[in-house]
Amino acid sequence: MSMAVVGMVAGMALAFAGYFGGFGAFLLVAALGAVGFVVGRLLEGDLEMGDFFRGRDRGPRRR
């Protein structure tokens, strides 16, 4: 399934949630969709848990 179709389905799900459930349902569906996306990327191996907790390398520390 192409990413365009996945995006269209996600957009339709958000639209239905917003129309029938109001703004709170829209936010809930969007948040759970984001969590599902991150979990899916973790299971596929595209992300690692350390990516969320590791700080950025900023080079030598200035004093």
BELFENVEN-V938561 format. One line per field, one symbol per residue. phi: phi as a letter, one per 40 degrees, with the letter a starting at -180 (. if undefined). psi: psi as a letter, one per 20 degrees, with the letter a starting at -180 (. if undefined). burial: 1 if it has 24 or more other ideal C-beta (glycine too) atoms within 12 Angstrom, else 0. A space follows every 50 residues. Layout:
phi: ???
psi: ???
burial: ???
This chain:
phi: .cccccccccccccccccccbgcccdccccccccccccccccccgcbbcc ccbccccbgcccb
psi: prhggghggghhghggghghiahghghgggghggghgggghghijhqqhh hhiprqojaqpq.
burial: 00000000000001000000000000001000000000000000000000 0000000000000
